[in-house]
Amino acid sequence: MPADVVAAPRWTTASIADASATAPMELRELGAHINRCNGCRGRWFALRCAADAVHDFVAPRFVTTLCVASAVIGLTALAL
C-alpha cells in the first residue's frame, strides 16, 4: 500500500455497531466548510431566500394564481 494512502485521514460516516464519535479533525473541517458556506452569502441572500420561498409556493399553484390575479384585476376594473 502506498504511503500517501496510509497517511490519508480516515473519515467515519456511519457507526453501525460502535458508538458515534467525531474526531477533532472532522470538527475542524466541518467548521471550515461552514465558514466557507457562510462567506458565500452576500447581502442579497435573504432576498434570494424569500424569492425562492415565493416561487416554491406559487409554482405548483400557477393556474390558480393566474385565476386569482385575473379575478383581482377584473374586480378592480369593475370598481373603477
N, C-alpha and C positions, 0 to 999 in steps of 0.2 A: 504494500500500500504506500502511495507517495506521502511524503512528509507534510505537504500542504493540506492534504485531506484529513490527516490525523489532527493537525493543529486547528482545523476549522471549528467554529463554535457548533455546539450541539443544541439545536432548537427543539424544545419539547412542546408539542402542540396538543397532546392528549395524555391523560393519566387514566389508564384502564384499570389497573389493579393497585396502583400506588396512589398515595395522597398527592394532590396537585400542589405544586410549589413553583414559584418563579425565581429564576436566577437573577442576581444583580445586573448581569449583562443584558438580560431580556428587558428588565425595567428601564435601564438606561436607553436602550434602543427604542423602546416604546415612547419614552419621554421625548427623545429626539424626533421621532416621527410625528408626534402630536404637535411639537413646536413648529415643524415644517408645515403641517397642515394649517395650523392657526396663522402662520405667516402668509399663507396664500390668500387668506381672506382680506379683501380690500374694504374700502369704505362703502362700497355698494353691495356688500354681501347680504345684509339684511333685506335690501330691496329685491335682490335676486331670489332670496328665500320666500319672500311674500309673493312675488310673481309666480314662482313655482307652485306655491300652495293654491293660488287662484287658478292657475292652469290645470292643476290636478283636480280641482273641484269642478271647473267648467267643462273640461274636455269630454268627460263621459256624458255630460248633460247638454251637449251642444245644440241639439234640436230644440230642447225645452228652453234653453237660454235664448235662442232666436225667437221663439214664440212669445216668451215673456217680454223681451226687448221690443218686439213689434207691437205687442199689446200696449205697453207703456207709451211708445211713440204715438200710436193711434189714439189713445185716451188723451194724451197731451194735445194732439192736433184738434180733437173734438172740443176740448175745454177752451181752446183759444178761439 
